[in-house]
Amino acid sequence: MKKSTSKQQLKAAQKPAEQARKLHPFYKGKIEVVPKCRIRDFNDFAIWYSPGVAAVCTDINKNLELAYEYTNKWNSVAVVSDGTRVLGLGDIGPEAAMPVMEGKALLYKYLGGVDAYPICLGTKDQREIINTVKILQPSFGGVNLEDISQPKCFPILYTLRKECHIPVWHDDQQGTALVTLAGLINALKVVNKKISKVKIAMLGAGSANICIARLIMFYGANPANIIMVDSKGTLNKKRKELKNTHPEKWAMCCDTNGSNLEGTIEQAMENADVLICLSTPGPDVIKKEWIKKMAKNPIVFTCANPTPEIWPWEAKEAGAAVVATGRSDFENQVNNSLGFPGVFRGTLDARATTITDNMCITAAVELASCIADNKIKPTQILPTMDDWKVYPKVAAAVAVKAIKEKVAQKKATYDQFYNQAMAMIKRSRALTADMMKNRFIKKA
């Protein structure tokens, strides 16, 4: 590839950051609260507030489930973070994490029709985070944990899933895992390989890759063929220092890497069919010469944000058959945004009390199936966010699976869930279009 072309691609890759710095202060935030009820005149406040609202409060007091019918609880998700593990930026604090959480809320609304609220906490204490989420339950239909550092992110999720009566999930774990699995399902079709046979190297042993490893093993990958690498080398049975400090990592030491290979990511990648990276933002974290030593027609997922571990065009030059990143401005985006809006739409519509691993697998399979086998190609292994009808499909599949898993409180058919999700998402997109057309959202 000519150097001039690489420079042009690099310049294009830097453009979103430049635009973000310009547009965030222009809009002073990306979301707001607007009424959803009709206000004909000021007399209507006697219905929506005092004195009429007292009757509704009394009804809910007698039957708490009516909160789902009389308030927006049924469609509300809290996006909770302590700002300790923000996408590629690390521990930048709750205030600096707010733009990310607002962005998450924006995606929830536009892609899933879900009202989401950023809640950035002024604490890093595991117990305080757990207690805060638990006492927030009356106001929300679900909780999305976001950008919380490991190892505490694991017990926080485990505890809340066990002790909360509303669904709680950690998008950096479950969301990343299901979308990665969906991408891998279709990438393997491109190269005609089976998940049970491939060798998989994984760079990064944080919450995302650990959950990815669990989910792909649950789906059929051979644990012995998975080699995970952290900053100190491969996870293997000799890494006993992790036993007490990082139990989830230690579990990977015991469950994966059947050959007990010791070394770096370079050694782990030798003859590997698949590389999945969620580690240090690049470029140049992964070298072209390492990819050249992988098996024939390798699959390379370099998903660090905001910059992948190697630029996709360099990975292709090194021989990668399928390349994916986490960015929307490159082909093959493997990003949570394809998953969580539909998953929570379906979870809320079924009024599920939790989001099970089987629901995540169902979402991954449904997402992968949104591209017909004869349409899958090296440059298109997943739908894009533009393919917005993907979201009601995922929502309906998840809702039906919730019923089968016996965690749903509302029952309906796939078509009924699909139509409801479609209506909600259409409404959100139309609202945004109308506000732009009528200049309530100004043009920068």
N, C-alpha and C positions, 0 to 999 in steps of 0.2 A: 504494500500500500504506500502511495506517495506521502511524503512528509506533509505536504500542503493539505492533503485530505485529512490526515490525522489532526492537524492543527484546527481545521474547520470543525471537525467532530468534537474536539476538546472545547472549543469556544462555544459551541451549541450546548454542550453539557454544563457549562458554567452559567448559562443564561438564566435558568430558573432562580438561582440564588440572587442574581442582580435584580430581577423583577420582584422577588419577594421583599427585598429591602425597600423597594419603592412603593409597593402596593399595600403592605401591612399598615404603615402609618397613614396612608390615604384613607383607608376604611376604618382604621382604629378598631380592629377586631373583625372576625369573619362571621359571627353569628349574633342573633338577637332574639328576644322573646316578643312575639306579636299575638294579638287575640285570635282565637279560633271560633269564638261565638259571635253572633250578630249583636250589634249595639245600635238600636234604632234611635234611641234618645237616652237621656240620663235617667229616665224612669227604669230602664232595664237593669241598672245597678242594684235595684231592690231585689232582682232575681239572682243576679250573679254574685252579689255580696249581701250585706245586711238589708232587710231582715230575712229574706227568702232562703239564704244559704244555710240558716240554722236548721231547717227541716232536713236538708241533705246530710248535714253533720250528724244529726240524731239518727238517721237511718244507718249511716256507716258505723256509728257507735254500737248499734245493735247487731250489725253484720259486717265485719271488716272486709269481706270479699267485695262489698259494694264499692269500695274505693277504686276497684278496677273498672267499674261501670260509670261512676259519677265524676271521676277525676282523670287526669292524664297519666296517672300512674301506669296504666296498661301499656303506654307507648313511650315510657321514659327510661333512659339509661344513664347512669352516672359513669363518667370516664374519670377514674381515680388514679392519681399518680403522686409519687413523692419526688419526682424529678431526678432520681438517682441513676437512671440508665436510659437516657434520652437518645434516640436514634443516631448512633455514631458519635455522639457528643459526650456521653458519660454522665457524671454527676454534676449537673449544671443548676440544680435547685428548682423549687416549685414555680417561681415566677418565670424563669427562662423556659420552663416546660410548657407554659400556658399556650404559646402559639401552636405547639404540636397537638395539645389536647383540644383546642378550638378547631384545628384542622380535622381531627378525628370526628368531632361533633358535626362538622359540616358534611363530611362523607356519610355519616350515619343518616343525616336528614335527606341529602340529595339522592343517595344511592339506595337507601333502605326505607325512607319515610319514617325513620325513628327520631324522636326528639332526644338528643343527648346533651349532657351538661358537663363541661370541664370542671373537675374538682381537684385542685392541686393542693396537697397537704403540707403544712409546715412542720412535718415530723418525718424522721427516718426510722422510727422505732417500730419494729414488727408488731408488737402487741397493740400499740396505739393505732396503727393502720387497720388492723383486724377489728378492733373495737369501733373505730370510726365508721367503717363500712357497715358493720352490724347495726349501729344505731341510725344509719341513713335509710335502712330498708323500707320504712313506711312511705317514703317519698318516691321510690323508684320501682320499676318492674324488673330491673336487672342492673348488673354492675359489670363494667369493663375495666379490669385492672390494666394499667399501661405503664411501661417504662420504669419498672421497679427492679432494682439490682438483685442479682443472685448472691448468696444462696437463699436470702430471706423470701424471695418471690415464690419459692416452692411451698414452704409451710404456710405462707399467707393464703395462697390459692387453695391448698388442701383443706385448711381449717375453715375457710369461708364456704367452700363447696359443701362441706359437711354440716356446718352450723347455721347457714342462712336458709331462709325459706323462699328466696328469689334466686334466679340463676346468676352465678358469678363465674366469669372466665377471665383468663389472662391472655390478651390478644397476642402478646409477644411469644407465648407458648402455643396455645391451641390454634389461634388464627394463622400464625406463620406456618405451623405444621400442616394444616389442612390444605392451604394453598400450594405449599411446596409439594405435598403428595400429589395433588391434582396435576401440577406441572410435570412431575416425574412420571406419572402414569402415561401421559401423552408423549413425553420425550422418549420414553422407552419404546413406544410404538414406532417412532421415527427411525430409531436405530435397530429395531427388531430384536430387542433383548428382553429377558424376563427378570422381574424384580427379585425373584427367588435365587437367581444365578449371579447377579452383578456384584462386583466389589465396589463399595461406596466409601470414599474418603470424605471426612467432614472437618472443616477448619472452623474452630470456635466451639467451645463447650459451655456456652451460656444457656439461658433458659430456652431460647429458640431452637438451637440445634439439638438439645437434649430431648425436647418434646417432639421434634421432627423425627429423631431416631426412634423414639417410642412408637410413634404413629406409623412409620413405614415398616417397622417390625411387626406391628399389629396387622398391617395390611399384607405382609408376606415376605418382607426382606429377611435374609438370613443374618441373624445377629453376628455370627462369626465373620461375615464378610464386610462388616462395618468397622471402620477405624476412625476414631475421633481424636482430634488434636487440639490441645490448648496451648497457652503461651510457653509451657514447659515441655511440650512434646506429646507423644501419643498417650492415650489413656489405656493403661494395661494393668495387669494384676500386681505389678511391683509398685504402683503409685499409692502405697498405703497411707501416705500423708493426707490423702483426701478423705480417708475413712470417717473421721470425726468432724472435719471442717466443711466438707462438701459431699454429703451422702448421695446426692443424685449423680454427681460425677463418679463417685466410687461404684455406684450401681452399673454405670456404663463400663467402668474398668472390668467389672466381673462378667457382664453380659455380652460384651462385644469384643472385637479384636481376637478372634479365635487363635491366631498364630502368635499372639502376645508380642507383636512387633513393637520394638522400641525405636524411637527416632523422631524426626520432624515431619511436617506436612509434605516435604519433598519426598521422603521415603514412603509415606502413606499413599501418595498419589501414583506411585509406580504400578503400572498395569491396572489401575483403577478404571472402572467403566463410568463412574459418576463422581463428580466433585460438588459438594454442597458447602458453600462458605457463608457464614454469618459471623464475621469477626471484625478486625480492624479496618476502617475505611481505607481505601486505596488511593491511587493506583499503586502497582508494583508490590503488593503484598503477595500475590501469586505471580510467578515468573513463567514466561512463555516456554522456556526449556523444560519446566516441570510438566506442563500440559503435553508436550511432545512425547514424554515418557509414559503417558497413560495408555490404556488399551485402545484398540481400533474404534474409531467413531465415538469418542468420549462425550459425555454430557457434562456441561460446566454451568453450575448455578453460583454466581458471585453476587450475593444479595446485601452486602453491607451498604448502609446509607450514611451520608448522602452520596458517597462515591464507591463504586464496586471495587473489589480487591484487585481486579485487572479490568482494563477497558475491554468491552465486548469484541471490538474489532481486532484487538491483539490476541484474544483467546481464539478467535476464528483463524487468524494467521498461523497460530500454533497447531491447528488441526482439530479443534473442537467441532463436533458435528451439530450440536445444539448448545446455544449459549443463552442464558437468562440472567436478568438482574432484578433489583427491586425498584427500578426507576420507570416512571411512566413515559419518559421521553426516549426510551430505547425499546426495541422489539422484545417480545417475551418478558413482560413484567410479571415477576412472581412476587406479589405483594399482598399483604393482608386486606387491602381495599377491595379485592375480589371476593373476600370471604365474609368478613364480620357483618356487613350490612344485611346480607341475605340470611345469615345464620341467626342474627338477633331478630330480624323481622319474623322469621318462622318460629323462633322460641317464644317471642312475645305473643304472637297470634295464637299459639297453642297453649299459652300461659304455662309453659314448662317450668318446673321448679329447679331444674339444673340443665346443664349441657353435657351430655355424656360423650365418651370417646367414640361410641358408635354413631352418634349424631354428627361428630366431626368427620368420620370416615364417609358417612352418607353425603355430607356437604362436598367433600373432596371428589367423590365419584361423580356426583351430579355436575359439579363445576367442570370436570374433565370432559364429561359427555356433552357439554354444550357446544363442543366442536366435533362435528362428524368425523369418523375415522378417515374418510377420503378427503377431508379438508385440512387435516393435521399436516404440518410441514415444519422444517427446521426453524423457520422464522415465525411460526404461529402454533404454539403448543397450548395456549390458553386464550380465552376471550380477553378483551380489554374492557376498561370501564365504560367505553362507548357502547358496548353491547349490553345495554341496561336491562334487557329482558332476562339476562342470566340471573339477576337477583331474585325476582319472584319465583323462578324455578328452584333455586337453592332454598329459598324460604319455605316453599311448599314441601320439598323433600325432607327438610329438617323437621318441620311440624309433624308430618306423617310419621317420621321415625320416632319423634318424642312420644307419640301415642303408643307405638309398638314397644317402646322402652318403659312404658307405664310411668312417665314423669309429666304427662300433659294433663291439664285440668279442663281443657276445652277440646272437643273432638269435632272433626270435619273431614271431608274428603280432600284428596290432593287438589282437585279442581277448585274447590271452595277456598282452600288456603291460597292457591295460586291467584285466583281472582281478587281476593282481599289484598294480597301483597301488591299485585299489579295496580290496584286502585290507589293504594297509599303512596306508592312510588311515583305514579303518574301525577298525583296531586302535588307532591313536593317539587317535582321538576316544573310543573306548570306555574306554581307559585313563584319560583325563582325567575322563570321566563317573564311572567307578568310584571314582577317588580323591576326587572331590568328594562322592559319595554316602557313602563310608565315612570321610569327614572327615580323610583324609590331606592334602587341600587344605582348609584351614579357611575358613569363611565370615567375612568381615570384619565 
